[in-house]
Amino acid sequence: MTHAWVRRVVVGSFFCLLISGAMPTLTHAATPVVTDGFVRVPTSSGQPLGDLTDFAFVPDSTGKLTRGFISLGRAAATVKYTDPSGGIRTLAVIPNVWTNGDYGLISLSLSPDYLNTGEVAMLATYAGTPYAVSRLDVMKVDNPLSPTRFTFVRTVFGGIVQGDGQPTANSHAAGTVLWASDGTMYAGFGDASSWSVVDPTALRALDPDDPHGKILHVDPGGRGVPTNPYYGKAFPGSWRERVFASGFRNPYRFSMDPTRSNVLYVGDVGWSTNEKVAIVSAGYVGGWPCYEGVDGRGGLRTSGYQDLDQCQDYYRTNQIDVPSTTEFKEIIPAPTADLWSFAHPGKGAAIVGGVVYQGESYPLQYRGSYFFANFPPDSPSKIWTLGTDGTSVTRAPEPDGFASSIGGPVSMHVGPGGDIYYGDYFTGDVVQIKYAPGNRPPLALATTTTTPETRTVCVDASASFDPDGDALTMSIDFGDGAVIADPKPCHTYAAAPSTTTFAVIATVKDPSGLSNSKSLQVAPADHAPTLTPVACRRVRLASLSASRSPSRSRSTTSRTARDP
């Protein structure tokens, strides 16, 4: 067997910079750019910065989605609920979660019978001996309409080993779980192989007897379903029986085709060259690691991996070999052509599979379009849209993107009103992509209170509002270098004469960047005037002339304003 251990630039791992301990800073600091007429409306999940991985909107009693959502924090292992008014509470802290690299709490999906059962599917990676293990569990909330607790119900399946690649500093663990309307579940898993060098363990992505590099399709009890390609040809409860599609590097995010059952739109993270979008049905083979992408003319053979004997066999006859050997195992289908592929926007970029827009508020050209994104970390993050008839591309993605520098998108969902929402890993916000042509600027309203004894000034800008109903960000500049991003902050000034004044400026900004400011003068050490009465003096009217003057016959009282 040929061992082509080729050193690679770190590419494609979704959290690759986090593995090395470096937090990306370029993209989320840049100014967001969105197609004209659209705005970004963020709502906080309450998850720590750099931790939000997935979210799911909670329906009302009629089944209509609300703005309330449940969210996951990857490394904090926290499950939180943001109610429709923006209030946040922690539902659970999940024990024993393995948080290294790509691992942790990764995905959740509400049961199709959520309003009756409160059940939620959750995909995560847990500490194990000697390796971490990914597991699909069913959890439960206590109140489906307004949850306060999140507890374990049962394990659907587990035992998918993470961290056993060569070298052991690897990634590509659990990805997406989808609870379909028929009660079955789809769950995706990466190859759990090295993200930096050629690693023969990646070959198991093509092996039907191994869950790595697969999307599995199971019933609520964890068994494979009859539409799976190996169902009835494999031992009941085996990985082979559960395999829906294979040959993925990291099918990190995917979604259901809204018009067809048992069809998925998948974003598969590439390695050294390409990211790809694929339409996946039962029996799909992506070709990884021997192919990094497949077009209508054939496959893009993967540099480094193409030298392995197993890949050479696959190129010639679609033969796959027993892992770690060249012993013939079986023939599997040739790889399926991608719907769309594109070059890495940056060496660490990773595609984030999205959703098909089915709403009615966006312009006509976006209806039925597929929205997808890339996670930065060393190039501006983008969202693209492409038109598709379900088998081919009818409109190519925008060359410069539908939106750019929009944070760190990690998951995308259809939300209330049919709009597209994405989770921003950097900020912990769930961000609505809203069509709002003719957007109007917000109005800043602010008042101040002063405590001279401590030279403390408090500002209340909470009455500020946006006429379009957009969420606002607020910033208070206290005029001495202190700037606080809060609607009701307090600030203590350094010692200064009572006559010293500062201009306090309250600025509000809507998601499209329109802003408004209000300026207020404050004197932090100056006490307000007080009123002190002067003692009254009675005027004697003993002898007055006949022409009495009213001004002399009136007693007077005066009040003098005194500044301490």
C-alpha positions, 0 to 999 in steps of 0.5 A: 500500500502506498502511504502518501503522507503529504503535508497540507495547509490547514483547510476545511476544518470547520473550527480549524482555527479554534483547534489551534487556539486562535480566534478568527478576528477579520470577518466579524469585525468588517462592515457587513454588506447585504444586497440592496433592500435587505437588512440583518436583524440580530437576536441574542441567543445568550450563548458565549461569544464563539460558541453558538452552533445551532438553533431551532425555532419554537412554534406557537399552539397552532404550529406557526413558528415564533421568534422564540428559539432553543440554541446550543453552545458547543463548548459551554455545553449549554442549552438556552431558550430565547423567548419572543421578546428577547428574554434568555434563560438556560435550560440545561448544561449537558454533562460529559461533553467533549469540547476539543476541536470540532466536538461538542454540542452541534445540532438539534431538531424538533420532533414533528410532534413537538407540541405534544411531546416536547421532544428534541433530537440532539447530536453531540460528541461526548468524552470516552475511553480512549476516544470521544464518541458521537451520539444521537439522543432524544431530549425533552423540554418541560413546556413546548410553548415556553420551555424552562428545562431540557432533559434526557429521554433516550439514546437513538444510537451512539458509538461513533468514534472521534479522534482515532485518525492519524495524527490524532489531532483531527476533526469532522465529527457530528454534523446535522440532525434532521427530524423529518415529518414522517418521524424518521431522522437523518444524522450526518458525520464527518470522516474524523480524519486528519484535516492537515495531512493525507490520512488513510482512515478517511477511506472509511467514508466510502465503506458502507460498514462504517458510519464515518463520512456518512449521512444515516437515516433511521427510525425513532428506534435507531434502525435503518429505514426501508428506503436506505440502499442497503436495507434488507441486505444487511444485518438489522441494526448495523451501520450498513443498514442505516447508511443513506449516503456516503463518501463525504468529508464533512457534511456539516450542514444539510436541509430537507428539500421542501418539495420532495421527501427523502431528498437533502441539500448538503454542503460538504466541506472540502480539503485543499481545493473545493467546497461543494453543494450536492442534492442527495438522495438514497444511495448517493456517493460523494467520492471522498477521499478519492475525489474532492469534487465531481462535475458532469465530466468526471471527478476532481481527483484529490491531491495526495489521496489519489496516490493511495492504492485504494483510490487507484482501485476505485478510479479503475473499477469502483472497487473499494478495499478492506480498510488499511489493506488492498484486499478487495471488498466490494463494488460501490457506485461511482460518485455523483455529480455535485450541484455546485462547487467553488474554490476555497474562499480562503485556506480555512474556509468551510461551506455551510449548507443552507436552506431553500427559500419558500416564503413570499416576502423576498423578491421573486428571483429569490423564491425557490432559491437555495441560500448557503454560506461559508464560515470565514475564518481568514476571508470575508464570510459570505452568503450566496443564493443559487437557483435550482430546479432540483437537479441542476443550477438554473441561476448561478450564485452571485460572484461577490455573494448575496451578503458578505462580512456577515460574521461567522455563519454556522447554521441556517434555517427557515424562520418566522414568516418564511425568512432565512435566519443564520446563527453567528458563531462570533456574536452568539446572535441568531440573525434574520435576513429581512427584506425591507426596501425603503428602510427608515432610520431609527430615532435616538431618545435619551435622558440622564441622571447625575450623582455628583458625590460620585461623579456618576452619570447614568444614561437611559436610551431604552425609549429609542425606536425604529419605525420599521420595527428593526432591532437596534444596537446602541452605543453611549459615548460619555465624552471622556473616552468611555464608550459603552454598548448598552441602552442604560449604562452608568459611568463614573468620571474622574475628579474635575471642577464642578463647572466641567461639562461633557457631551454625552452622545447616544447613538442607535443603529439599525441592521442596515447601518442607518443611525441616529444620535442624541447629544446631552450636556452633563456636568458630573460634579455639579450639584443642582440648585436648591431653593432657600427661603429668606425670612419675612420682614413685616412693614409698619404702616403707621403713618401713610399719606392720603395717596397710599401706595399699594407697593408700600402697603404690601408685605413681601417675601423673596426666594433666592436661588443658591448654588452650593 
